[in-house]
């Protein structure tokens, strides 16, 4: 049996280690303009060595130089004055606007906050403007607000909160009843909901079902459904309830009228209202029938077969289908809308004469420089060693950041120059002239790794004559085939979509017919490739697109 013994050994290996400076360079390259501005602002707060160059505010060195020149001129004037015993009153010189600058306030506002007295610094603190901006109401907030307006027993209120917390973005219930019941029974102790630990499984399940029914009656209609059928039925039931209330109000309003008044012209108006109410009632009934039992036929758009199977007339089927079209299959999206993302171009493509040029959009970006005051601290003899070490470390960090920002600008400019050279036709003519281009090809041309180009174009936009376009938009591989190799996938998919949009809904084009039409345009694609493009764009098949009118 071998004994375990400690021993020393040498091993030679290669590892790729990212230094902090290299990691910062990679992260800076991936930032867009708005993110870079936020990063620079944060660095300026943390690093006192960094200063922003503001053209509208005089530099500290300029202010000191002006003061020195002013004092020198005053000394020269004193030396040049006559030595007579009576000194004449000097003429009133025009007032220098420079003397009106409140330098005490200026230095308090622009020097490092660490040099201010604490009370003054606290007085200058003001609440951020973001605190005054209203946040959009989410679906959970909207439902919780309605739930808070109801008087419920504590356990039912808790179960309803669990249901609301398990709704997805579309408003559908993402958890089943058993999961919600188990969570309700295993919830932590709470004085408000004391006694819930004693719930048996059946009681917890019944409580969850009541909570789901409660949430389904909240606004917007259709919330809390398990599937599309239940979502549409909830909305139809809500409209049927509104119809019943409207019918009762109209019946009570017309109940006290004398039958002899039916000869008035308003009698025909009431008759028309009754007719419309009856049509609405029948449309709701047919819509509920179709959704409950014949949803697959509705998805196939087969109106004739739908009317035959449902034992209704084709006109009633059309009325029911029109009603269903007014329903919202994703009711939660009314409150879970994606926030509008602010886009600001990082580069601008400008045509000067016959040539295209690339320019960085550096408006509102802070221009950085190193503080001369801290440079003087490094050479001063009376500066402590710890202070010098700290300032040196801050200088290294500041210079590394400025180099990385310059490197980012250079990489983006070189990448965009290649894009402009390869996509001149697109810039002049539009989307139809877009050419295939791969990230690897651009990387080889500018002599960097493909990942560097990928970071350089990530989440960045260019201002072009064709609009503000994401830089990744220009990268697309070409299609297969001898004549279609120069056509990017984006253009091919647009062509397929255009052919489908222009087709006859009663005789939609098959994938073979779409491939044949593209071949007429000089693009060689197989039927399977066309089907793949169609599925990628979410376009239904020929059978599902066919519209069968009665």
NULOSE-274858 format. One line per 8 residues: number of its first residue (from 1); their letters; for each residue x, y, z of C-alpha. Coordinates in Angstrom, 1 decimal, decimal comma. Each point is the difference from the previous one (the first is absolute). Example, Ala and Ser with C-alpha at 12.3 -4.5 7.8 and 13.67 -1.06 7.14 Angstrom:
2
1) AS) 12,3/-4,5/7,8; 1,4/3,4/-0,7
//
This chain:
550
1) XXXXXXXX) 0,0/0,0/0,0; 1,5/3,3/-1,1; 0,5/2,6/2,7; -1,1/3,6/-0,5; 3,0/2,3/0,1; 0,3/3,7/-0,6; 2,2/1,0/-2,9; 0,8/3,0/-2,2
9) XXXXXXXX) -0,3/0,1/-3,7; 0,4/2,5/-2,8; -2,5/0,4/-2,8; 0,3/2,2/-3,1; -3,3/1,1/-1,5; -1,5/2,9/-2,0; -3,0/2,0/1,3; -1,7/3,0/-1,4
17) XXXXXXXX) -0,3/2,6/2,7; -1,9/3,2/-0,4; 1,6/2,9/1,8; -2,3/2,6/1,5; 0,9/2,5/-2,8; -0,8/-2,6/-2,7; -3,3/-0,9/1,7; -0,9/3,7/0,1
25) XXXXXXXX) 0,9/0,4/-3,7; -2,3/-2,9/-0,9; -2,9/1,4/2,0; 0,5/3,6/-1,3; 0,0/-1,3/-3,6; -3,4/-1,7/0,5; -1,7/3,2/1,4; -2,1/2,2/-2,2
33) XXXXXXXX) 0,1/3,8/0,3; -2,6/0,4/2,8; 1,6/-2,8/2,0; 3,5/1,5/-0,5; -1,2/3,4/1,2; -1,4/-1,6/3,2; 3,3/-1,9/0,5; 2,1/3,2/-0,4
41) XXXXXXXX) -2,3/1,9/2,4; 0,4/-2,8/2,6; 3,8/-0,1/-0,5; 0,2/3,8/0,4; -1,8/-0,3/3,4; 2,4/-2,8/1,2; 3,2/1,4/-1,4; 0,9/3,6/1,0
49) XXXXXXXX) 2,8/0,0/-2,6; -2,4/0,1/-2,9; -1,4/3,3/-1,0; -2,5/0,9/-2,7; 0,9/2,7/-2,5; -2,9/2,4/-0,1; 0,4/2,7/-2,7; -2,5/2,3/1,7
57) XXXXXXXX) 1,9/0,0/3,4; 3,6/1,4/0,3; 2,6/-2,6/1,1; 1,7/0,4/3,3; 3,3/0,5/-1,7; -1,5/2,7/-2,2; -1,5/1,7/3,1; 3,4/-0,1/1,8
65) XXXXXXXX) 1,8/1,3/-3,1; -2,4/2,9/-0,4; 0,4/0,9/3,6; 3,8/-0,1/-0,3; 0,0/2,2/-3,1; -2,4/2,4/1,7; 2,3/0,3/3,0; 3,0/0,5/-2,3
73) XXXXXXXX) -1,7/2,8/-1,8; -0,9/1,7/3,3; 3,6/-0,1/1,1; 1,2/1,5/-3,2; -2,6/2,8/0,3; 1,3/0,8/3,5; 3,6/0,2/-1,3; -1,0/2,3/-2,9
81) XXXXXXXX) -1,9/2,5/2,2; 1,7/3,5/0,4; 1,8/0,7/3,3; -1,7/3,4/0,7; -1,2/0,7/3,4; -3,6/0,4/-1,2; -1,2/-3,1/-1,7; -2,7/0,7/-2,6
89) XXXXXXXX) -3,2/-1,8/0,2; 0,1/-2,8/-2,6; -2,6/0,0/-2,6; -2,8/-2,5/0,5; 0,9/-3,0/-2,0; -2,7/-2,1/-1,5; -1,1/-2,8/2,3; 1,4/-3,4/-0,9
97) XXXXXXXX) -2,8/-2,6/-0,2; 2,5/-2,5/1,2; 0,0/1,7/3,4; -3,7/-0,7/0,4; 0,6/-3,8/0,2; -0,7/-1,4/3,4; 3,2/-2,1/0,3; -0,9/-1,1/3,5
105) XXXXXXXX) -3,2/-1,6/-1,2; 1,8/-1,3/-3,1; 2,6/-1,8/2,0; -2,6/-1,4/2,4; -2,0/-1,4/-2,9; 2,8/-1,4/-2,2; 2,6/-1,3/2,4; 0,0/-3,5/1,3
113) XXXXXXXX) -2,9/-0,5/2,5; 2,4/-1,3/2,5; 1,4/3,4/0,6; -3,3/1,6/0,9; -1,3/0,4/3,5; -2,7/-2,5/0,8; -2,9/2,4/0,6; 0,5/1,8/-3,3
121) XXXXXXXX) 0,3/-3,3/-1,9; -3,3/-1,2/1,5; -1,8/3,2/-0,8; 1,0/-0,3/-3,7; -1,5/-3,5/-0,2; -3,2/0,1/-1,9; -2,4/-2,9/-0,8; 0,5/-1,6/-3,4
129) XXXXXXXX) -2,4/0,9/-2,7; -0,7/-3,7/-0,5; -1,8/0,0/3,4; -2,7/2,2/-1,7; -0,6/-2,3/-2,9; -3,0/-2,2/0,1; 0,5/-3,7/-0,4; -2,3/-1,9/-2,4
137) XXXXXXXX) -2,6/-2,2/1,7; 0,8/-3,7/-0,4; -2,6/-2,8/-0,2; 0,8/-1,1/3,5; -0,4/3,5/1,4; -3,3/0,5/-1,8; -1,4/-3,3/1,3; 1,3/0,6/3,5
145) XXXXXXXX) -1,6/3,4/0,0; -3,4/-1,6/-0,8; 0,6/-2,7/2,5; 0,7/2,5/2,7; -3,4/1,7/-0,6; -1,8/-3,3/0,8; -1,0/-1,2/3,4; 1,2/-3,6/0,2
153) XXXXXXXX) 0,8/-2,5/2,6; 3,8/-0,1/0,7; 0,6/-3,5/-1,5; -1,9/0,8/-3,2; 2,0/3,3/-0,3; 3,2/-1,9/0,4; -1,0/-2,6/-2,6; -1,0/2,7/-2,5
161) XXXXXXXX) 3,5/1,6/0,5; 1,6/-3,4/-0,8; -2,1/-0,2/-3,2; 0,9/3,5/-1,0; 3,7/-0,7/0,6; -0,1/-3,0/-2,3; -1,4/1,7/-3,1; 2,3/0,3/-3,0
169) XXXXXXXX) 0,4/3,0/-2,2; -3,1/-0,8/-2,1; -2,1/-0,4/3,2; -0,3/-3,8/-0,1; 0,3/-2,0/3,2; 3,5/-1,7/-0,2; -0,5/-2,3/3,0; -2,6/-2,7/0,5
177) XXXXXXXX) -2,4/-0,3/2,9; 1,9/-2,6/1,9; 3,2/2,1/0,0; -1,8/3,0/1,3; -1,8/-2,0/2,7; 3,3/-1,5/1,2; 1,6/3,5/0,1; -3,0/1,3/2,0
185) XXXXXXXX) 0,3/-2,8/2,5; 3,8/0,3/0,3; 0,1/3,8/0,4; 2,0/1,4/2,9; -1,6/1,1/3,3; -1,9/3,3/-0,1; -2,0/1,5/2,8; -2,5/1,4/-2,5
193) XXXXXXXX) -0,7/-3,3/-1,6; 0,2/-2,1/3,2; -1,5/-3,5/-0,3; 0,7/-0,7/-3,7; 2,6/-2,7/1,0; -3,0/-2,1/1,0; -1,4/-0,1/-3,5; -0,5/-3,4/-1,4
201) XXXXXXXX) 0,8/-0,6/-3,7; -3,7/0,0/-1,0; -0,7/3,2/1,8; 3,1/1,7/-1,5; -0,9/-1,2/-3,5; -3,6/1,4/0,4; 1,5/3,3/1,2; 2,3/0,2/-3,0
209) XXXXXXXX) -2,9/-0,7/-2,4; -2,0/2,8/1,6; 3,0/2,3/-0,3; 0,4/-0,8/-3,7; -3,7/0,7/-0,6; 0,4/3,3/1,9; 3,0/1,1/-2,1; -1,8/-1,0/-3,2
217) XXXXXXXX) -2,7/2,6/0,8; 2,5/2,8/0,4; 0,9/2,5/-2,8; 1,2/-0,6/-2,7; -2,3/-2,8/-1,0; 1,7/-3,3/-0,9; 2,6/0,2/2,8; 0,8/-3,2/1,9
225) XXXXXXXX) -1,0/-2,4/-2,8; 1,9/-3,3/-0,5; -0,2/-0,1/-3,8; -1,2/2,0/-2,9; -3,5/-1,6/0,0; -0,7/1,0/3,6; 1,5/3,5/-0,6; -2,5/0,7/-2,9
233) XXXXXXXX) -2,9/-1,6/1,9; 0,6/2,3/3,0; 0,0/3,1/-2,3; -3,2/-1,2/-1,7; -1,7/-0,7/3,4; 1,0/3,6/1,1; -1,6/1,4/-3,1; -3,1/-2,1/0,5
241) XXXXXXXX) -0,4/1,3/3,6; 0,3/3,6/-1,3; -2,6/-0,8/-2,7; -2,4/-1,3/2,7; 0,4/3,1/2,1; -0,5/2,2/-3,1; -3,1/-1,9/-1,0; -1,5/0,4/3,5
249) XXXXXXXX) 0,6/3,7/0,0; -1,6/0,5/-3,4; -3,0/-2,2/1,0; -0,5/2,0/3,2; 0,2/3,3/-1,9; -2,6/-1,1/-2,6; -2,2/-1,8/2,5; -1,9/3,1/1,1
257) XXXXXXXX) -0,9/1,1/-3,5; -3,6/0,0/-1,3; -0,5/-2,6/-2,8; -1,8/2,7/-2,0; 3,4/1,8/-0,3; 1,2/-2,8/-2,2; -1,5/2,0/-2,9; 2,6/2,7/0,6
265) XXXXXXXX) 3,1/0,1/-2,2; 2,0/-1,0/3,1; -1,7/-3,3/0,0; 2,0/-1,0/-3,1; 3,2/1,1/1,8; -0,8/-2,3/2,9; -0,7/-2,8/-2,4; 3,4/0,5/-1,7
273) XXXXXXXX) 1,6/0,0/3,5; -1,7/-3,3/0,8; 1,2/-1,5/-3,3; 3,5/1,0/0,7; -0,1/-1,4/3,5; -1,3/-3,3/-1,3; 2,7/-0,1/-2,6; 2,6/0,7/2,7
281) XXXXXXXX) -1,4/-2,7/2,2; 0,0/-2,5/-2,8; 3,6/0,9/-0,9; 1,1/-0,6/3,6; -1,7/-3,4/0,0; 1,6/-1,0/-3,3; 3,4/1,3/1,1; -0,2/-2,0/3,2
289) XXXXXXXX) -1,1/-3,1/-1,9; 2,9/0,3/-2,5; 2,6/0,5/2,7; -1,3/-2,7/2,2; -0,3/-2,8/-2,5; 1,4/1,0/-3,4; 3,2/1,9/0,6; 2,1/-2,3/-2,3
297) XXXXXXXX) -2,3/0,7/-2,9; 0,2/3,7/0,7; 3,8/-0,2/-0,2; -0,3/-1,6/-3,4; -2,2/2,9/-1,2; -2,5/-2,5/-1,5; -3,2/1,9/0,4; -2,1/-2,4/-2,0
305) XXXXXXXX) 1,0/-3,1/2,0; -0,2/2,0/3,2; -3,6/1,0/-0,8; -0,9/-3,6/-0,9; 1,5/-1,6/3,1; -1,4/2,7/2,4; -3,4/-0,2/-1,7; -0,2/3,7/-0,6
313) XXXXXXXX) -0,4/2,1/-3,1; 3,1/1,3/-1,8; -1,2/3,6/0,8; -0,1/-0,9/3,7; 3,4/-1,6/-0,2; 1,4/3,2/-1,6; -1,6/2,1/2,8; 1,5/-2,2/2,7
321) XXXXXXXX) 3,4/0,1/-1,6; -0,1/3,8/-0,2; -0,9/0,1/3,7; 3,0/-2,3/0,8; 2,3/2,2/-1,9; -0,8/2,9/2,4; 1,2/-2,1/3,0; 3,5/0,3/1,4
329) XXXXXXXX) 2,0/-3,3/0,1; 2,7/1,6/2,2; -1,9/2,3/2,4; 3,0/0,4/2,3; 1,9/1,8/-2,7; -2,1/3,1/0,6; 2,0/0,6/3,2; 3,2/-2,0/-0,7
337) XXXXXXXX) 1,1/2,1/-3,0; 3,7/0,1/-0,7; 1,5/3,3/1,1; 1,0/2,3/-2,9; 3,8/-0,3/-0,4; 1,8/3,3/-0,7; 2,2/-0,4/-3,1; 2,8/2,4/-0,8
345) XXXXXXXX) 2,2/-0,7/-3,0; 3,6/-0,7/0,8; 1,3/0,7/-3,5; -1,2/2,1/-3,0; 0,4/-1,0/-3,7; 0,3/3,2/-2,0; 0,5/0,3/-3,8; 2,4/2,7/-1,0
353) XXXXXXXX) 0,1/0,2/-3,8; 0,3/-3,5/-1,3; 1,6/-1,5/3,1; -1,6/-1,2/3,2; 1,6/1,0/3,3; -0,4/-1,3/3,6; -0,2/2,4/3,0; -0,4/-0,8/3,6
361) XXXXXXXX) -3,0/1,6/1,7; 1,8/1,4/3,1; -2,6/2,6/0,9; -0,8/0,2/3,7; 2,9/-2,4/0,8; 2,3/1,5/2,7; 3,5/0,9/-1,3; 2,5/-1,2/2,7
369) XXXXXXXX) 3,3/1,4/1,1; 2,4/-0,7/2,9; -0,1/2,5/2,9; 3,0/2,3/0,1; -0,6/0,6/3,7; 0,6/-3,7/0,7; 3,1/0,0/-2,3; 1,5/2,8/2,1
377) XXXXXXXX) -0,7/-2,1/3,2; 2,2/-2,8/-1,4; 3,0/2,2/-0,4; -0,5/2,0/3,2; 2,5/-0,8/2,7; -2,4/0,5/2,9; -2,5/-2,7/-1,3; -0,3/-3,0/2,2
385) XXXXXXXX) 1,0/-3,4/-1,5; -3,4/-1,6/0,5; -1,6/2,9/-1,8; 2,5/-0,3/-2,9; -0,6/-3,7/-0,3; -3,8/0,6/-0,1; 0,4/2,7/-2,6; 2,3/-2,2/-2,1
393) XXXXXXXX) -2,5/-2,8/0,0; -2,8/2,4/-1,0; 2,2/1,3/-2,8; 0,6/-3,5/-1,3; -3,7/-0,8/0,1; -0,9/3,3/-1,7; 2,5/-0,4/-2,8; -1,1/-3,6/-0,6
401) XXXXXXXX) -3,6/1,1/-0,3; 0,9/2,8/-2,5; 2,1/-2,4/-2,1; -2,9/-2,5/0,0; -2,4/2,6/-1,1; 2,4/1,1/-2,8; 0,4/-3,7/-1,0; -3,8/-0,4/-0,1
409) XXXXXXXX) -0,3/2,9/-2,3; 2,7/-1,3/-2,3; -1,5/-3,5/-0,2; -3,5/1,2/-0,7; 1,2/2,4/-2,7; 2,1/-2,6/-1,8; -2,9/-2,5/0,2; -2,5/2,6/-1,4
417) XXXXXXXX) 2,4/1,0/-2,8; 0,0/-3,6/-1,2; -3,8/-0,1/0,3; -0,3/3,2/-2,1; 2,3/-1,3/-2,7; -1,9/-3,3/-0,3; -3,5/1,5/0,3; 0,2/3,0/-2,3
425) XXXXXXXX) -2,9/-1,2/-2,1; -2,2/-0,4/3,0; 0,7/3,5/1,2; -0,8/1,4/-3,4; -2,9/-2,2/-1,1; -1,6/-1,7/3,0; -0,7/-3,4/1,4; -0,2/-1,8/-3,3
433) XXXXXXXX) 3,7/0,8/-0,6; 1,2/-1,5/3,3; 3,0/-2,3/-0,5; 0,9/-3,1/2,1; 2,8/0,7/2,5; 1,4/-2,1/2,8; 1,7/1,2/3,2; 2,9/-2,3/-0,7
441) XXXXXXXX) 0,7/1,8/-3,3; 0,0/3,4/1,6; 2,3/-1,2/2,9; 2,5/-1,4/-2,5; 0,0/3,3/-1,9; 0,8/2,2/3,0; 2,2/-2,6/1,6; -1,9/-0,8/3,3
449) XXXXXXXX) -1,8/-3,0/1,4; -3,6/-0,5/-1,0; -1,1/0,4/3,6; 1,4/3,5/-0,1; -2,1/0,9/-3,0; -3,0/-1,6/1,7; 0,4/2,2/3,0; 0,7/3,1/-2,1
457) XXXXXXXX) -3,4/-0,3/-1,7; -2,0/-1,4/3,0; -3,0/2,3/0,9; 1,4/2,9/-2,1; -1,8/1,9/-2,7; 1,0/2,1/-3,0; -1,8/3,0/-1,4; -0,3/-0,6/-3,8
465) XXXXXXXX) -2,0/1,4/-2,9; -2,2/-3,2/0,4; -0,7/0,9/3,7; 1,5/-0,9/3,3; 1,1/-3,6/-0,4; 1,6/-2,5/2,4; 3,5/-0,9/-1,1; -0,7/-3,7/0,3
473) XXXXXXXX) -2,6/0,5/-2,7; 2,8/0,2/-2,6; 1,2/-3,5/0,8; -1,8/-2,8/-1,7; 1,1/-3,1/-1,8; -1,0/-0,7/-3,6; -2,5/-2,6/-1,2; 0,9/-3,3/-1,5
481) XXXXXXXX) 0,0/-0,5/-3,8; 2,1/1,3/-2,9; -2,1/3,1/-0,7; -1,3/0,7/3,5; 3,5/0,0/1,7; 0,2/3,8/-0,1; -3,4/0,5/1,6; -0,1/0,3/3,8
489) XXXXXXXX) -2,5/-2,0/2,1; -1,7/3,2/1,1; -0,8/1,0/-3,6; -1,1/-3,6/-0,8; -2,4/-0,1/2,9; -1,5/3,4/-1,0; -0,5/-1,3/-3,5; -1,8/-3,1/1,3
497) XXXXXXXX) -2,2/2,1/2,3; -0,8/2,4/-2,9; -1,1/-2,9/-2,2; -2,3/-1,4/2,7; -1,5/3,4/0,7; -0,9/0,5/-3,6; -1,5/-3,5/-0,4; -3,7/-0,8/-0,4
505) XXXXXXXX) -1,4/-1,0/3,4; -2,3/-2,6/-1,7; 2,9/-1,5/-1,8; 3,2/0,5/2,0; 3,4/-0,9/-1,5; 1,6/-3,2/1,0; 3,7/-0,2/0,9; 0,7/-1,5/-3,4
513) XXXXXXXX) -1,7/2,9/-1,7; 1,9/2,5/2,1; 3,3/-1,7/-0,9; -1,0/0,1/-3,7; -0,8/3,7/0,2; 3,4/0,7/1,7; 1,7/-1,9/-2,8; -1,6/2,3/-2,5
521) XXXXXXXX) 1,7/2,9/1,9; 3,4/-1,8/-0,3; 0,0/-1,5/3,5; 0,5/-3,7/0,3; -1,6/-1,4/3,1; -1,5/-3,4/0,8; -3,5/-0,6/1,3; 1,4/-1,0/3,4
529) XXXXXXXX) 2,0/3,2/0,3; -3,0/2,1/-0,8; -2,0/-1,9/2,6; 2,7/0,7/2,6; 0,0/3,7/-0,8; -3,8/0,1/0,3; 0,1/-1,7/3,3; 2,7/2,3/1,3
537) XXXXXXXX) -2,3/3,0/-0,8; -3,0/-1,7/1,8; -2,0/-0,2/-3,2; -2,6/-2,9/0,0; 0,0/-2,8/-2,6; -2,0/0,1/-3,2; -2,9/-1,9/1,5; -0,2/2,3/3,0
545) XXXXXX) 0,2/3,1/-2,2; -2,8/-1,1/-2,3; -3,2/1,9/0,6; -3,2/-2,0/-0,8; -2,9/2,4/-0,5; -3,5/-1,3/-0,1
//
